[in-house]
Structure formats: C-alpha cells, structure tokens
Amino acid sequence: MSKLGESPYLHLGCGAKYLPGWVNVDGVAAPVVEGVTGHPDEVLDLHHDLGRIPSATLNWIYTSHTLEHVYPDLLPGVLAH
C-alpha cells in the first residue's frame, strides 16, 4: 500500500537515512550508504514517477544529494513537479 499522501512531509532521495513522520522515498528499495542499509516507504523513479504524489498534499520536501542523479535534460520537468 502506498504511503504517498499520508504525511505532508516528503523526504526525497532518502538513501539509508529514514526520517520518522515523513514519507521517505528513494529510487532503490534498499539503498546502502556508508554500510547502512535503508528501507524507504516508497520506491520512485525521479524521472517518471513523481506524478504518483497526490497534488496539494505536501507542506515540505527535503532532499539532499539527490538532484545530481537526475538526467540534465529531465531536470526542468522534475523540478516542475
């Protein structure tokens, strides 16, 4: 079951850093960062799946070290979402 829309807080590109109370999203089901394995709430492809996030449901989006993984020609569309 999808957790998208359950919290007004989205952690985009969470890697292994899980934020309680946020919907934690990554492009990999079990990313490993510095030897720590994380398990995001949702697995999304930033290039194609952002439309799955319900409109007008978010108050905050946090992302760190994520946008550099987006293909440059697709970045305007990703940011527009």
N, C-alpha and C positions, 0 to 999 in steps of 0.2 A: 504494500500500500504506500502511496506517495505521501511524503510529509510536506511537499510544497504547498504553501498557503496556510500551514498550521501556525507559523510564527512570523511576526513582522520583521524578523532579523535573518538575513541570509549571509552565510559565510561561504563565499565563492572561491573555490580552489583551496579547500581546507587542508589538503595533504593529510598528514598524521595528526594535525592539531584540531581536536574536537572541542567546540565551544558549546557548553550546556545552554539550553534555552534558544539556541539558534538552529536553523536548518543548515546543516553542513553539507556542502556539495563539492564533489571533485570529479575529475574525468577518469579516475581509476578506482575500482571497487575497494582495493586495499593498498593504498599508497604507502611507501616506506620512505621516511625522511629521517636521516641520521640514525638508522637502525630501529626506529619506532614505527610500527605498523598502525595505520589509522583505518577507521571504517566509517566513511561518510554516510549520511542519511540518504543521499541521492547521488547517483552517478549520471552526470550530464556531459555532453559534448558541447563545449562553449561555442563551437562553430555552427551548430544546428539545433540544439535543444532548449535554448533559453525561452522559446515560445511556450514551453511547458509550465513556466512560472505564471500563475494567475495574475492578471492585471490588477493594479491598485491594491496589492496585498503587503507590500514591503515598506517599512519605515527606514531601515538601514541595510546597506550592503557593505560588507567588509571583504576586501581582497588584498592579498599581499603576495608579490612574486608570482602573479598569475597571468597578467596581460602579455608578458613577454612570450608566452606559449601560444598565443593566438596568431594565426597567419596574418601578415600585414594587410593583405588585400581584403580580409574579412573583418578587420578591427573596427571600421566605422559601423558596420551592422551589429557587431557585438555590443559596442558602446551605446548604440541607439536603443537597444532593448532595455 
